[in-house]
Amino acid sequence: MENKYQALQVIYDLVKDDPRPTNSALFPNEIIVRQPFAWDEVVVYLNQLKDENLIYVLQHGPTMIYLTDKGLELAVSCKQKGKNFMHAA
């Protein structure tokens, strides 16, 4: 099971109703509190998603997290195919 994809699912669920989901900024705590993992684990998963270009992390002032186009495509594709995010990519 790839726990990092749970973080991607949380991010997607938070921005999916926005007309421009890749422009929706999230604070890390919005993602962390919605996961069954420790804070330090979620940070590792977010860094892995960032390394795969699935999210963009802006660390100027408060840290903000954005879903990238690639991340949005993966999330939408998995949801449409009825795939579980744990087995994505």
C-alpha positions as CSV (number, residue, x, y, z in Angstrom):
1,M,0.0,0.0,0.0
2,E,1.4,3.4,-1.0
3,N,0.4,5.8,1.9
4,K,1.6,8.8,-0.1
5,Y,-1.5,8.3,-2.3
6,Q,-3.7,8.8,0.7
7,A,-2.2,12.2,1.0
8,L,-2.9,12.9,-2.7
9,Q,-6.5,11.7,-2.2
10,V,-7.0,14.1,0.7
11,I,-5.5,17.0,-1.3
12,Y,-7.8,16.1,-4.3
13,D,-10.9,15.8,-2.0
14,L,-10.2,19.3,-0.6
15,V,-9.8,21.0,-3.9
16,K,-12.0,19.0,-6.3
17,D,-15.0,21.3,-6.1
18,D,-13.0,24.4,-6.9
19,P,-13.4,25.6,-10.5
20,R,-9.5,25.7,-10.7
21,P,-8.3,23.0,-8.4
22,T,-4.6,23.5,-9.2
23,N,-4.9,27.1,-8.0
24,S,-6.3,26.1,-4.6
25,A,-3.7,26.5,-1.9
26,L,-3.8,24.3,1.2
27,F,-2.0,24.6,4.4
28,P,-0.1,21.4,5.5
29,N,-2.2,21.0,8.6
30,E,-5.4,20.8,6.5
31,I,-3.9,17.6,5.0
32,I,-2.2,16.2,8.1
33,V,-5.3,16.3,10.3
34,R,-7.3,14.2,7.8
35,Q,-4.9,11.3,7.8
36,P,-4.3,8.3,10.1
37,F,-0.5,8.9,10.1
38,A,1.8,10.8,12.3
39,W,2.8,14.3,11.3
40,D,6.4,13.3,10.4
41,E,5.1,10.5,8.2
42,V,2.8,12.8,6.3
43,V,5.6,15.2,5.7
44,V,7.6,12.3,4.1
45,Y,4.6,11.5,1.9
46,L,4.2,15.1,0.8
47,N,7.8,15.2,-0.1
48,Q,7.4,12.0,-2.2
49,L,4.4,13.5,-4.0
50,K,6.5,16.7,-4.6
51,D,9.3,14.6,-6.0
52,E,6.9,13.0,-8.4
53,N,5.6,16.4,-9.5
54,L,2.1,15.5,-8.2
55,I,2.0,18.5,-5.9
56,Y,3.8,21.8,-5.6
57,V,5.0,23.1,-2.3
58,L,5.5,26.8,-1.8
59,Q,7.7,27.6,1.2
60,H,7.6,31.4,1.3
61,G,5.9,32.6,4.5
62,P,3.5,29.9,5.6
63,T,4.0,26.7,3.6
64,M,1.3,26.2,1.0
65,I,0.6,23.1,-1.0
66,Y,-0.9,23.0,-4.5
67,L,-2.1,20.1,-6.6
68,T,-0.2,20.1,-9.9
69,D,-1.8,19.4,-13.3
70,K,-0.1,15.9,-13.2
71,G,-1.5,15.3,-9.7
72,L,-4.9,16.4,-10.7
73,E,-4.9,14.1,-13.8
74,L,-3.8,11.1,-11.7
75,A,-6.4,11.8,-9.0
76,V,-9.3,12.3,-11.6
77,S,-8.2,9.2,-13.6
78,C,-8.2,7.0,-10.5
79,K,-11.6,8.3,-9.3
80,Q,-13.1,7.8,-12.8
81,K,-11.8,4.3,-13.1
82,G,-13.0,3.5,-9.6
83,K,-9.4,2.7,-8.5
84,N,-8.3,2.8,-5.0
85,F,-5.6,5.5,-4.5
86,M,-3.6,3.0,-2.5
87,H,-2.8,1.2,-5.8
88,A,-2.4,4.2,-8.0
89,A,0.5,4.9,-10.3
